[in-house]
C-alpha cells in the first residue's frame, strides 16, 4: 500500500524533531563553576579589571578555563568548586568595593548554540541547587531608627501642646528632652506619659530634663516587626527578579535564609537582596555656611552632608519624607534625557510633602541617597567584615510650586541606577539594614549519590521499556521506541526553551508522560 501522507507533513515532522534535538542539546554540556563580576553605580568595567583578574588568579596559582568580558560584566569560568571559592575571595579583595563579586554556575553551552538562544533548563534546589543567602538583620539599627522616630514624634507632640523646649536629642539609648521651665517639664512629662506609653520616663540629672527609654517589651516588638517586614520586602524583591519557587524563611531571631533555585545571574540577585538603598527628603539649611560646618563649626539644627561632586552641604535634621512612605516608583528619562525616578507617595507622605512645599516655595530641598554596605577584608589571614553607611546628596532643587503625591527625582548616574533604585523603592523599604553573612551555591538537597542513582534508575527503566517494546512488537516496537525517544526529547526541548525550573516532581511528571505514551503504543499495536 502506497504511503499517501503529504510531503509537507513529513517535512514538518522532521523540522520539529530537528529543532527539538537542537534545543535539547544544551542540557548535556553541564555547568562551569564561575565567578561573576559586575560594576556598581560609581564604577565601570574595563580591560584594566580584566588584566587585574588574570594577574590575581595567576599569582594565586588558579587556572581559569575562560574569562569572558561582555561590557557590563566579566565571567570567570573555573575548573572546580574549590577554585571557584578561592577565586571569589581573592578577586573580591583585589577589585575592592567598587565591584560586585558573586558565585555562579554558568552553562557550558557552546557559543554556536547560544547564538540561537539555545540554553539548558534550570534545575531546582533538589536537583542542582541554586544560590543560598544567609542574611542578618541589624537589630541595633532598627532600635536606633525607632528612637529617631520617637524624637520627631515627641517634637511634634510638644509643639501641638505649645510646650516650650530647649532641645530634643539622643544620647546612646536615651532620648533627652530639655525644657525651659519647671512648668514646661511637668506638662511635657504628662503629655509624653499619655501619648507614648511604650517609653519609660525618668527625670534627668540636669534641671528640667526628661529622659525617655524604649521599654524592653517595645524593643522586642520592634525587632519582631523588623524581621517580619524585611521578609516581606525580600519576597517582593525576589518577585521583581522573577525567580520561580523561592524559599524565604526565618532562622533564629535575627537571620533570614533566602534560597533561589535555578538562578543564573547571582550578581543581580545579590545586588537587589543585599541593597539597602533608600531616600530621605530634607530642606537645605541656607542660614549657615556649609564650608564652616565642614571645618567643625556645625549648627545644632543641621547636619553636614556631601554631594556627589564632593561639595559640602548643610541639611536640616528634620526629615520630610522617607523611603518607607513611597508606594510606587518607576524609572525613565526626564525632559533633558537624563535618568529619573518617578515617585508616588502614600497619604501621610503626600500630606507632609504638600505642607512642606507650600511653606517653602523658593527654597532648596535635597534628596539624600542612603546605602548600607558591607566590605569584606582579609586581616592577618582572616576575613573581617566592615560595615559602612554611605549617605550622599544626589539632587538639590528649588521648590517652584506646591506638589505632594507625585513628582520626579534626578541626579542619578545612569539608567541602570535609576532602574535598581525604582525596583528597591517599589518593593518596599527595609525596616532595618541587612547584610549578607553567607553566600554559596547549594548542592542537591538529596545528595549527589541519590541523584545519580535516581538518574540511573530512570535510564534503566526506560531502557527496559525500549527492549520489551522491540522484542514483543518487532518492527512496530522499534518505530514506537523512536517515537518514545523523540517524545522525551521534545519535552526537554520545550522546558529548555521556556527556561523552566526542573525539580524532582517535574521529573516524575516526565516519567508519567513517557509511561502514558507507552500505554498508548501498547493499545495501538495490540489492536
C-alpha positions, 0 to 999 in steps of 0.5 A, a space after each residue: 500500500 502506497 504511503 499517501 501522507 503529504 510531503 509537507 507533513 513529513 517535512 514538518 515532522 522532521 523540522 520539529 524533531 530537528 529543532 527539538 534535538 537542537 534545543 535539547 542539546 544544551 542540557 548535556 554540556 553541564 555547568 562551569 563553576 564561575 565567578 561573576 563580576 559586575 560594576 556598581 553605580 560609581 564604577 565601570 568595567 574595563 580591560 584594566 579589571 580584566 588584566 587585574 583578574 588574570 594577574 590575581 588568579 595567576 599569582 594565586 596559582 588558579 587556572 581559569 578555563 575562560 574569562 569572558 568580558 561582555 561590557 557590563 560584566 566579566 565571567 570567570 569560568 573555573 575548573 572546580 568548586 574549590 577554585 571557584 571559592 578561592 577565586 571569589 575571595 581573592 578577586 573580591 579583595 583585589 577589585 575592592 568595593 567598587 565591584 560586585 563579586 558573586 558565585 555562579 554556575 554558568 552553562 557550558 553551552 557552546 557559543 554556536 548554540 547560544 547564538 540561537 538562544 539555545 540554553 539548558 533548563 534550570 534545575 531546582 534546589 533538589 536537583 542542582 541547587 541554586 544560590 543560598 543567602 544567609 542574611 542578618 538583620 541589624 537589630 541595633 539599627 532598627 532600635 536606633 531608627 525607632 528612637 529617631 522616630 520617637 524624637 520627631 514624634 515627641 517634637 511634634 507632640 510638644 509643639 501641638 501642646 505649645 510646650 516650650 523646649 530647649 532641645 530634643 536629642 539622643 544620647 546612646 539609648 536615651 532620648 533627652 528632652 530639655 525644657 525651659 521651665 519647671 512648668 514646661 517639664 511637668 506638662 511635657 512629662 504628662 503629655 509624653 506619659 499619655 501619648 507614648 506609653 511604650 517609653 519609660 520616663 525618668 527625670 534627668 540629672 540636669 534641671 528640667 530634663 526628661 529622659 525617655 527609654 524604649 521599654 524592653 517589651 517595645 524593643 522586642 516588638 520592634 525587632 519582631 516587626 523588623 524581621 517580619 517586614 524585611 521578609 516581606 520586602 525580600 519576597 517582593 524583591 525576589 518577585 521583581 527578579 522573577 525567580 520561580 519557587 523561592 524559599 524565604 524563611 526565618 532562622 533564629 531571631 535575627 537571620 533570614 535564609 533566602 534560597 533561589 533555585 535555578 538562578 543564573 545571574 547571582 550578581 543581580 540577585 545579590 545586588 537587589 537582596 543585599 541593597 539597602 538603598 533608600 531616600 530621605 527628603 530634607 530642606 537645605 539649611 541656607 542660614 549657615 555656611 556649609 564650608 564652616 560646618 565642614 571645618 567643625 563649626 556645625 549648627 545644632 539644627 543641621 547636619 553636614 552632608 556631601 554631594 556627589 561632586 564632593 561639595 559640602 552641604 548643610 541639611 536640616 535634621 528634620 526629615 520630610 519624607 522617607 523611603 518607607 512612605 513611597 508606594 510606587 516608583 518607576 524609572 525613565 528619562 526626564 525632559 533633558 534625557 537624563 535618568 529619573 525616578 518617578 515617585 508616588 507617595 502614600 497619604 501621610 507622605 503626600 500630606 507632609 510633602 504638600 505642607 512642606 512645599 507650600 511653606 517653602 516655595 523658593 527654597 532648596 530641598 535635597 534628596 539624600 541617597 542612603 546605602 548600607 554596605 558591607 566590605 569584606 577584608 582579609 586581616 592577618 589571614 582572616 576575613 573581617 567584615 566592615 560595615 559602612 553607611 554611605 549617605 550622599 546628596 544626589 539632587 538639590 532643587 528649588 521648590 517652584 510650586 506646591 506638589 505632594 503625591 507625585 513628582 520626579 527625582 534626578 541626579 542619578 548616574 545612569 539608567 541602570 541606577 535609576 532602574 535598581 533604585 525604582 525596583 528597591 523603592 517599589 518593593 518596599 523599604 527595609 525596616 532595618 539594614 541587612 547584610 549578607 553573612 553567607 553566600 554559596 551555591 547549594 548542592 542537591 538537597 538529596 545528595 549527589 549519590 541519590 541523584 545519580 542513582 535516581 538518574 540511573 534508575 530512570 535510564 534503566 527503566 526506560 531502557 527496559 521499556 525500549 527492549 520489551 517494546 522491540 522484542 514483543 512488537 518487532 518492527 512496530 516496537 522499534 518505530 514506537 521506541 523512536 517515537 518514545 525517544 523523540 517524545 522525551 526529547 521534545 519535552 526537554 526541548 520545550 522546558 529548555 526553551 521556556 527556561 523552566 525550573 526542573 525539580 524532582 516532581 517535574 521529573 516524575 511528571 516526565 516519567 508519567 508522560 513517557 509511561 502514558 505514551 507507552 500505554 498508548 503504543 501498547 493499545 495501538 499495536 495490540 489492536 
